[in-house]
Amino acid sequence: MMAAIDNIDFQLRNFGRRVPVARDRRARATCWFIIALFAAGLLFCLVVACWMLWDYLPDTGAVLDFIAPTAVQARDGGWVAMSEGL
């Protein structure tokens, strides 16, 4: 009980108030460097994972056709007919 009263007293006396600290230029640069390093590491892992898994795909041509079909492949597959309601 006494600890709770001391805590309330501490909070009421402005000692518990958080004072914002201005960051200097070095601290901001370090923070952005860590963020950029994390993003570069994540991008590197994604690229390496895709590169390593590419050989395990059954047919790489089919994957490329699915990701970026040309107009002829879209017509052959019936995409135009489906989109135009024919």
N, C-alpha and C positions, 0 to 999 in steps of 0.2 A: 504494500500500500504506500509505503514511504517512497519507493522508487517511482511510482506513478505520479505522486505529488511533485517530486523533484523534476520529473520529465515535463510536467505541465509548466512548472516554474521556469525551466530552461527554455521552453518554447515561447513563453510570454515575454521573456526578456530579450528579444531580438538576437540572441546568440544562436538560435536555431534557424534563423533566416539564412537562406542560401544567397550568397552574393555572386553574381555572374562575373566570370573572369574573362577579360578580353584576351583572345588568342593572338599570338604574334605571327608574323609571316612564316617563320620556320615551322611552327606547329601546323599551320594550314597546308604548307607545302608537303610536309611529311604525311599528313592525312590523305591528301590527293595522290601522293605517290603510292601509298598502301592500297588505295582503291584501284588505281590503274594497274598495279601489280597483280591484284586479285582478278581483275577483269581479263588481263592478258593470260594469266594462268588458266582461267576457265575457258577462254577461247582456244588456247593451245590444246587443252584436254579434249575439247569437242572435235577439233580438227584431227588430232591423232586418233581418236576413237573412230571417227568416220573413215579415216584412211585405213585403219587396221581391219574394220569390218567390211570394207568394200569388196574384198576378195571372197567373202563368205556369202555374198548374194547369189541367188541361183542364176539370174540373167541380168547383167548390168544394163543392157539395152532396154529391157522392159521397165526398169526403174527410171531410167532417163526419159523414156517415152511417157511414163506416168507423171513425172515431175513437170516436164515441159513439152507437151504434145504440140506438134505442128498442125497446121490447118488441114492438111491431107489426112493425117492420122486421126484428127478429131472427126472429120467427115466419115471416114471408114468406121470409126467406132460408134457412130450414131450420136455424137454429142450435139451436133448442129440440129438434128431432127428432134432430139429431146428438148433442147433449149428453145426452139421455135414452135414446139407443140405440133409437129407434123406427124 
